[in-house]
Amino acid sequence: MRQPSVNRARVATVSLALVVAASAAACGPEDNDAKGAGGDSTLRKGGTLTVLNANPQEDFDPARLYTSGGGNVPSLVFRTLTTRNRENGAAGAEVVPDLATDTGRPNKDATVWTYTLKKGLTYEDGTPITSADVKYGIERSFAAELSGGAPYLRDWLIGGADYQGPYKDKKGLDSIETPDDLTIVFHLDKPEGEFPYLATQTQFTPVPKAKDTGTKYEEHPVSSGPYKVVRNENDGERLVLERNPHWSASTDAERKAYPDRIDVRSGLDSSVINQRLSSSQGADAAAVTTDTNLGPAELAKVTGDKELAARVGTGHFGYTNYIAFNPKVKPFDDPKVRQAISYAVDRTSVINAAGGSSLAEAATTYLPNQKSFGYTPYDHFPAGASGDPAKAKELLKEAGHPNGLTVTLTHSNDKDFETSPEIATALQDALKKAGITVKLQGLESNDYKDKIHGAKSEPGFFLAHWGADWPSGGPFLAPIFDGRQIVEDGANFNTGFLDDKAVNDEIDAINKLTDLDEAARRWGALDKKIGEQALTVPLFHPVYKRLYGKDVKNIVISDWTGVLDISQVAVK
C-alpha cells in the first residue's frame, strides 16, 4: 500500500475471508450451512445489509481500484484469479484460488506463471468468463485514463513499462498468453515468487471487451461475483448491489453472499456512523462500516456498555507507524544521532497519544508482528517502554553534541492519531528529557504528503506510516529500502535513501522463492539487518475497533487487512 491515509476515526483500507464448502444453490449458500459469530441463530439468506461509510466507493472500475485480497465492497462484484482465505486471524492471511483452480503454477525460476480457470464461470448476463477476458481486464489497467490501480504489473510483466493499454495498442501485451479459453500464462521480467498474492488485485478481474465502455464502465461494471451493481450515484457515494442470478456458489468457496441486497451509503461523518451503529435503529440494526474505526473517546464509552462491547470487531492489519530519517540532512547523517533518538523515544506516551493500548501496540521492528510478514523480534536500541534518556545523552555526546541539539519534526495536521500533532507532541516531550529540543512543523495533508514524498523536499526528521499490499515482507520492505526504487522526480518512498547492494541482492533472492514460509523467514532476517542502521524508529502498529449493528451475524476478521469481511456477513 503506497503510504495509505489511515486514521483512527476513518480508515480507507485497500481491500481485504472462512473457507466453507458452499452448497450448490445458484444464488448463494444453503439456508442452514453455518452458525454465526455474534449470535446463536442459524445463518440464513435474505435481507438488506446497509454499509455506512465516510469515504465514497469512487472509481468502481477494477482497473482503477487499488485493492487486494477481497473482503470489502469491490470483492462482492469483482472476482480475481486468487483471493484470500476467508477466516479469522492468521489463517485469513493465506492466498487461495478464486477464479483459478489453484494459486498458480510457476516455472523453475518463477518468471512464468500459469493459471487455469474453473469451468462454468459466468458473468451477470450468463455469458462465460474466459482467459481472454482476464487478459483484457489486466490490459485495461495500463490505459492512462484508467490509472489508479496497483503499479506492480507495469513493473513485473515483460513489456509492461512501455505498454499504453488496449485503447492505444490493439495488439495487447505479448507477455500475457491465452492458449485456450481456460488457460492464461504470464511472462515476467524477473522472478516473482509472490505472484499469487498479486493475482488478488482487482486488475485481475475479467472484463468482457464487448461490454467495455472505457471511463464509464464504473457506472455498471459487468459482475463476476455474487452481486451486481444496480445503482451508482455521485461516483460511489450511494452504491446499491443486488444478487447476480448467474453466480454459482459451486465455483466460489470464499464468498458466502447471505444478504439479498447491499446498500452502501457514504459521505457520512465518522461520529455519525458510530452513533448510528451504536443505536442500531431501523435499517441500522443490519449495518456495518468498512472504513470507520472507533476513536479513543468512543471506545471508552463502548467499553463501559456490555451490549455495545459485544458488537465490536477487533482486527490487526500489517501496518507500522514510525519516525523516518533523511540521512542526507544534518545531523541525521550521523548514525549515533539517529540511535540517540531511538533510545529517547517514550513508546508508552506515544501509545497513549494514539488512543491507548486498545488501539495501538508498541513496535520495535519495522515489519508488523504477524507470522505472514516474517516477523522476527528484535530491539536494537532497547530503551524499555518509557525510553532511556541517559543512553540517548551518552550517544549525543559521542556524536559531538554534549549540550544536546535542536531539530525539527515534520508531521501532518490531520487528526489521525498516527502522524498527527498528538504523536508529535508526545515525541517532543520525550526527547526533551534527553536534551533534544524538538520544533514541530505541522502541515496540511496534501502539503505534508508532497513534502515527505519528494526526494528533493524530504525533511530530515518526520512521521510516516506504511501498510503492505498483501501480507508479506516483500511489499513492506522493498518500496522503503530497495535502492533501485529511489525516485528522484516523483513520489519517493525510500525515505532513508538506502541503496545497499547486499540488501538489494537479498530482495532479489527472496523474490525468487515460491516457498512463502521460507520467504517469510528471509524477510524477517532482512528486516533485522536493516534495522541496525536506524533509518527508522518503529513506534506502533494500529489495532482496529469497529462497531456493527445488533442484527449482523458471522463476523470474520482476518489478518490480511484487519477489518470485517463484508462477504461473510449475514443479517437477522
N, C-alpha and C positions, 0 to 999 in steps of 0.2 A: 504494500500500500504506500504510494508515494506521498509520505507525510500527510496523512489524513487529518481533517479537523474533527477531533473527538472531544466532547466535554461531558461533564457530569450531568447536566440538565438535558442535553440533547446530543445524540450520537448518530452521525450519519456513517454507519459502518459500510465497508464493502460487503458483500453478501455472505450470507452464510451458506440434524439429520437422523433412527430406530429402524433397523432392518427387520421388517416383519413380512413374512410371506403373505402378500395380499391375495385374497381370493379373487376369482376371475370376473367379478362384476364389472361391466364395461365402464360404468361411471364412477367407480370408487370401491372402497373396501366393503366387505360384508358388514352387516349391522352389529355383529356380535364378536368381532375378532380381537378385541383388546380391552384392557382396563385403563382408565385414565389417572395420571397423577393429578392430585388436587381434587379427588373425588372418588367414590366407590361405585358410581353408576357405570353401566356398560356404555361404551362409546358408540354413538350412532351417527349415521349420515343425516345431513339436513341442517337447516337454519342458516342464518347470516352471521358471518364474522365481521365485525367492524374493526378497522385499523385506524387508530388516532395518532397522527404523526406531526412533527414540527416541520419537517422538510418534505416538499413535494417529490414525487417519483418522476423526476424530469428525464427527458430523453429516453422514453421507454422503447428503445431500439437495442437489440442485442449487440450491435456493433459499437454503440456509444456508451454502454454501461460499463463501469469499472467494478465488476463483482465477480466473486469466485465461490465455489463450493456449494452454492444453493442453500436455501433456508429462509430467505426473505421473499418479498412480493415477486421479483422477476422470475424466480425459480418455479413459480406456480404456472407460468406461461411458457418459459423457455427451458427446454431440456438440452443437455450438453453431452459430449461423449462420456465424460466421467462426472461424478459428483462426490459428495462426502457421505460417509456412513451416518445415518440418522439416529444417533444415540447420544445419550448424555455423556458429558465429561470427555475424558481422554479417548474413549472409543470413537467419538464423533470426529476426531481429527484424522481419521483414516480416509483415504480416497477409494471409491468403489465404482463399478460400472454404472452407467446411466443409459444412454442410447446404445452404447457399445456392449459387446458380450463380455469384455474384460477391461482391465485398466491399460491395455496397450502391450504390444509385443515389440521389444527393441531388437535391433541387430546387435552384433557383438560389442560395438563401441558406443551404442546409444545415440547414433547420428541418424538412424532411420527408425521410425515408429509406425507400426501398422495396427489399424483398428478394423473390426468387423461389426457392422450394425446388427442389432437384433432383428429378427423377422417380424413382420406385422406392425411396424411403426407407421402411424398415420398422423396427418395434420388435422386441424379442427374441421376441415371440409371433407375428410375421409380419403384424401389423396395420399399415396405412400410417400414416406420420407426416404430419400436416397443419399448416398455418399456424395453425389454431385451437389446436393443442397447444402451439406455441411461445408464442402469446399467453397461454394459461392458465399455462404454466410461469413466465412473467415475472410474471403477476399474483399467483401464489402467494408470490413473494418479498416482497410487500408485507404479508403477514399477520404480525402481531406474534409469533405462536407459531413462525414460521419465519424469524425475523430472524437476521442474522449475515453476510449477503452484502454485496457492494459497494453503496454508497449512491447511485451515480450516477443510476440510473433514477428514483428518487424526486425527484431534483433536475432531471432533464432532461425527463422526459415531462410534457406538459400534464396537469394534474390529479393528477400523481404525489404531490405533497406532502400531499394530503388523502385519498388512496385507502387503504383499510384491508384490501385483499386480497379474494379471491373468497368466503371463508367468511362475511364480513360484508356484502359488497356483491356480490350476484349479477349485477349488470349488467355488471361489468367496467370496464376503462378504455377510454373512448371514443377516447383518443389512440393506441390500437393498433387498426388496422383489418385485417380479413382478408376481402377481397372474394371470394376463392375459396380452394380448398384449398392452393394453392401460393404465394399472394401474401400478404405481410404488410407493412403500412405503419405507420411510426412518426412521430408528430407531436410536435415538441419545443418547449419553452418559448423556446429561444434557439438560435442557430446552433451546431452542434457538428460541425466537420469531422472529428473523430476518432471518430465513431460506429462505424466499422468495428472499431476497437480494442475499444470497449465490448462489441461483439457477440461477443467471445471469452469473456466472463464466463459462468460456469456458469448464471446466471439465464436465459440464452437457450436452455437445454436444453428440448426438448419434453417435456411431461408429459401423458399421456392422462387426461383428467378422470375417466373411469370407474374408473381404477386408483389415483386419489389417495387415500391413507389418512392424510393430514394429517401429524402428527408421527411416525407410524410408517412413513412412506414410505421413510425412510432405511434401514429394515431390508431392504427389497427394492425399490429403485427400478427402474423399467422401463427397460432399456438401449436406447440408440440407437447405441451404439458396438460395437466388436468383441468385447467381453467382457460377461458378465452376472454379477451377484452371486449366489453360491450359498451363502455363509456370511458372517455378520457378527456377531462376538462382542464383548461388552463395549464397545459403541459404537466399533467400528473398531479395537480392539486386535488382533483377528485377522480378516482380510478375505480371502476366497478368491474368485477370479474364474475363470470358465471361458468357453470360446468361446460367443459369441452366433451360433447357426447361421443367423440371418436377416440378419446383417451382410454387406454385399457390398462387396468392395474396388473394384468398378466405380464406386461412389458416393463413395469415400473415398481420395483420393490421398495423404493425410497419414499415417495410422496403418499401420504395417507388420504388426503383430499376428502375430509369429512364434511365441511360445510358446503351448502349448495351455492352460496354466494359470498363474495368477499367485497366489502365496501371500504375503500381506502379514502380517508379524509385528512388532508394535510394543511399546512399553513397555520397550525394552532400553536399557541404559546405553551411552553413546557409545563408551566404551573397549571394551566387549564387542563392539559392532558392528564396529569397526575390526579387532579381533583375529580375529573370525570371517571377515571378508572377506580378511584377510591370510593366514590359514591355508588357506582355501578347501578345507575338508574336507567330503566328502559333498555334501549339498544346497547347502552354502555356496559350492561352486565355481561354481554358477549363481545367484549372489546379487548384488544391488545395494542401495544405500541411496538414498532420495530426500530424506533430511533430515539426514544426519550428515557433517560435514567432518572432515578430518584436523586435529588440533591441532598446535601447534609441535613438541612433543616427538615425536609420532607421525610427523610429516612428516620430521623429521631421521632417524629410523630407516628410514623407507621409502626416502628418497633414497639411502641407502647400499646398497640392495639392488636390483640391476638388474631382477630379475624383478618385484619389487613396484612399482618405479618405472614399469615399463611398464604397470601396471594402475592408474594414477592419472589420472582425468579432471580437466582444468583448465577452469574457467569464469569468466566475468565477468558480473555482474548489475548493472543500473543502480541503484546504491546508494551513498550517501555518509554517512560518519561525520563529525560536525562539532561544534564548540563553538557553542552558542546563547547569545545575549544578550537580556535583557529590558531595553529602554531606559527602562522605567518605574521601574527600580530604580537608585539611585545606586551607584557612579559610572558605570554603564554607559549613562546618559543622555547622556554626553559621547562623541561620535564619536572623539575623539582617544584616549580610554582604550581603546575597542574596537580602534582601529587599533594602539595600542601592544601590546596582547595579540597581535594578528595578527602583528606583527613579532617578538615574543618567542618564539613557538612554534617548537620544535625538532622538525620533522617526522621527522627521522631517528630520534630517540628514541621518538617516537610509533609509527612503523612497527615498530621493534624490540619495543615493548610489545605490539603487535598480532600478533606472531608472526614478524616479519621480512618481507623484501621478497617472499618467495614467497607470502605470504598477504595482503599489503596493498600498495597503490600510493598514493603521495603525491598529495594533491588540493589544488589552489589554486582550483578552480571549484566552484560548488555542483552544477551539472549533471554527471552522470557522463561520463567521457571516451569516449563512443561516439557515432558519427555520428547514429544514430537519434534521440538526445536533442537534437541540435543543438549538440553540444559545440563551444564556441568558446574556445580557450585564452586565459587571462588570469591575471595575478597582480598585483592592485592594491597589494599590500603585500609586495614582493619581499624576502624575508629569507634566501633560499638554503635549503639542506637543513637547516641547523643553527640557524636563527634569527638575528636581528640585535638583540641586547640593547641595543647602543648607540643604535640608532634608536628602540627602544622607550622608553629612558630620556629621550631628547630629547622625544618626544611627551608623555610623562608630565609633564615639566617645563612644557611649553606648556599642559597641562591643569590646572596648579596643584598638581602632586604632585612637587615636586623631590626629596623624600626617599622616593619610592615610595609604595606603598599596600598595604593588606591586603584581600583578597577571599575569598569562599567559593565553592568549586566543588562543585556537586552532581553526584553520579554514582550509578550502580547498583552494588550489591554482587554482582550476577551475574558469574560468571567467563566473560564472553562475549568478552573481548579487544576490546571495542568501546566500551561506555560504562562499563567496569568499573574497579576500583581500579588495574590496571596502567597504563591510559591516563591516568587522573587523576594518578597519581604522576609519570609522565613529564612531564606538563604542569606540575605543581608544581615540579619540579626546573628546568625550562627558564625559567619565569617568575621564579624566584628570582634568576637572573642579571641580570634587568632591574630588580631592585628591587621586584618584586611578590611579596608573601608570600601564598601560597595555602593556605587552610584547607580540608580535604576533608570533605565531608558525604556519606557513603555511606548509601544507603537500600536496603531490601529491594525486590524487583522491583515489587510492587503499589504500595507507598508512593511509589516513585520515579516510576512512571507517573502516579499520581494527582497528584503534586505538579507535575510539569513540564507536564501537560496541563490544569491548572486555571488559568483566566485570573487568578483572584484569588490562587492559591498559587504561581504560577510564580516560581522563583528568578531572580536576576539573571544567573547565570553557571552553565551546566550542559552536560553532554554529551548529545548527541542523535544520531539517525540517521533516514534516510528512504530508502525504496525505492519505485519507481514501479509503478503497477498495470499499465502497459504501456509499451513503450519509446518514450517521447515526453517532451518537456519539459513538456507540459501537466499531467499528474498529478504532476509533480515540483515545479513552481513554484507552481501555483495554490493548493494547500492551505496552503503555507507563507507566501506573500507576497501573496495576494489579500485586500485589506482586508475584502471582503464575506464572507469565510469566517471571520472572527474570531468565536469563540463565547464569550460571556461566562459562560453557565451550561451546562456540558457539556465534552466533550473538545475542546480548542482546540489547533490545530497551527500557527497563525500566531504563532510564538513571539516574533517581533520586533514584533508588533502593527503591522505596516506597513499603512497604508491610504492609498496614494498614487494619486490619480486617474489619473495618467499610466500607472502600472503596471496598474491595473485595466482601463483602456481598451485597453491593448495586449493584455492577456489576452483580452479580448472580440474584438478584431480578429483575433488569431491563431486563435481558436476557429472563426471563420467560414471559414477556409481548408480546402479539400478537397485541395489540393496539399500532401501531407505533407512533401515535401522543402523547400518554401518555408516551411511552418510550422516545421520544424526549425531553419532558418536564423534565423527570427524569435525562437524560443525561446532560441537561443544568445545573440543580441544582448540580449535582455531579461535573461538571467542576468548578463551582463557589466555591464549598467547597475545592476541591483540590488546586485551585489557591491560597488559603490563605497561603499555605506552601511555596510559592515562589520557587518551584523546577525548574521552567522555567520562562523566561521572553518573552512572546509573542511579536514579532516585527512587522510582517506584513503578509498579505495574498496577493498572487500574482494575477494580472489581466492579462489575455492572450489576445494578439492582433495579429491577423493573417490575412495576405493578401489572396485574392483568385482572380482567373482570371476574365477578364471582361465578359466572356460568361458563367459564372457559376451562376445558379439561385437556389432559395429555400434554403437559409442559415438558418439552425436550430442549435442553440447552447444552450444546457441545462446546468443546474447547477450540473449535475452528474459528468462531467469532465471538462466542460467549453470550449470545443473545437468543431469545426464544425463537424456535424454528416454526415458522408460520405454517409450513406444510404438514405438520403433525397435529395441529390444534383441532379439537372438536368443541362444539358448543352445545349447551344443555337444551 
